[in-house]
């Protein structure tokens, strides 16, 4: 992703891009679910959406379905879109709260177009008319991460990226400045450079291994430290959402792709052993497995700096906050997009370094708080993990957000950072935190008028969703990843 971003957005006269990697070293490759900003990234580097989806066996994603999180038996969707009409703004949930006080037992999910479409297994592209109710959502993708990587390589090399196959044996560092001067390969080849981007995963060979940037451990708030990914055969119906189901010692995911289903169990080794977790995962599956589960070990946290001297870390070499909200690929993307306007010349400028690190601090800390919220805001009594998470001390920044929402329905709003008010609203309400008061400005509208408008909006969403095609059928027409003979046969059937 980093090479593709730089190659697409920088003129070749600006720099030479050399990518060093080894086919012998595997990738984590669990990140199959994405967030809506990935579309912006793909568009900005000139990717054709349908072509990418065919190449990666992708499906569309309208949100994340959380099952049994706040309490056993619960289910809510974190949508990629707003609640309410296109012009509702941030006041909608106060109108909804007022309707509840007036005796209307409407679910807040009834007023989210993205949720209604996801629940109905339907998909269409957002309307271009920004006042229409079917313009009030965005979408992301589920895709095969390893195929996405190969796709980016295919488009990057013609744009000037030089790929060097091999393993790094040593890293040369300037004894006076502390800058990295070159990579020394096992073959003996020496690869010099002015600026180095560390994409070496959890090992963080350059940023941590050579430059010594320390790790900040967040596992006291995010205790899961293991994952068991496992592919199965394709499920019967391709849902346009990721499903995450709470388990006694963590949670498991289900991600539908065109050719298979991604599954996995994220758990805390403090509360369950690896063999038992493997057994629970296998017992939970509905489709035949395509491989054995493989164990991944991690720790939630980040490097204290993502950029030091002439080395910048992207992805896992910078930090990891577990895959609950599909943020890993986003953090790669946002690091690239923050780097581009701050890319240095040969001369070191600490102001650029400080600005980048500040921006990434904001990204990590706001995602951290949002993830902690899922664990901390629960009333489950069935296991030690959930009791621990409910009683643990949380960052003051998150405690403040929860207090404001509980008291007056105030939802976090900020210019920078990933998760917007609809995301916070979905998790607050979905996991059982109900405001004690709504904003009194909502009383300016006569109650009967408010109830009538909400009823009409609810009906309009339902009607528009019914008009949408099934998710699976639009995939066949738009980005069918089937073999050419199958695709041609389908096109013939369509013509008939």
C-alpha angles and dihedrals in degrees: 000000000000094000091046092050095049094043093050098046105034125068113243089241089062098064147339115245119208120179118201118197141140127226087210092067113075124220126232088240097175095119102103098138122070141185128241095264088071088074090056090051093049092047092049093055094046102256118161104229099214092045091051092048092051091048094050101037087242131180130192123263126205099173147312125286112216113201123193094352109126090028137345112282094026126125130180137159125231097213132208091229145046132285112240135016123331092262097040095101118183094323096076099091089052088056089049091049089052090051089054090051087053091055103263108137096200119151114237087228089067087070098053115089092198092053094046091051092046093050090050093048091238133135140184131155116269115271117256091225101089092203093059118099090232090061093064098092143062131204143214135188144256108215143158102267095206091052090048089054091052090047091054090049090052092055096037102054094060087052092060107274110143112210118206117196117214148071127282113241100179143358120225117218128192106246093214106040098026091229120141109251105182149344117241113210127212086248089061094251114141117215112196125192146164097228129024129201114202111217095155096123125226090348091066090196097187108026097042104015099048106017095037100227107174129234125242109212117218097171092113086071099029103037100174109108106162137060133191109197117192132173122217134183117286115286121239099251123033104227116204092227142061116248121213118185122196115235129190093262101026135317142287131221136216119197120179117216127176094253103029145353123257115221135171148153121234110195146158116251087209090069105032136021121240096249093052091047090052091050092050092049094051092048091053097057124105099189131058113270122247097198143002120275113263121209121236122188123203144151125222113241144073144247113271087237128023092196127042127165108324095336127091124185122218126191122344093000086065101040148309130223101179124261100268096116098025092252101139096083089040091056089053090050097046092049089055093048092048091048097053098068090040098045106140131226118232088285115088113238115187091196090067090048093050093047093051093048091049092052093048091047089058092049095049097044095048092048089046092056092047092052093046089053091064092056101037098046100069140113097198117139100181103092146023095245095060093043089052093049093048093053100039122110111252131202113286089239091062094041089056092051092051093048093051093049094045092050103040111357093257110165122203114261126183138156097228128045135056115270119069129201095275089058094052091043092053094052096041093052097033092057095046108265106138121184117244092216139021124219109279090220085076089070090069089086117071109256096236091051090050093050093047092051093048091049091051092048091051091051093045092054091049093049094047093048091052088057093055122098122248114271093239093050095052089050090056091052098040110031112003110177093191122123114282093254091053092047092050091049091052092049089052090051090049091053091049 
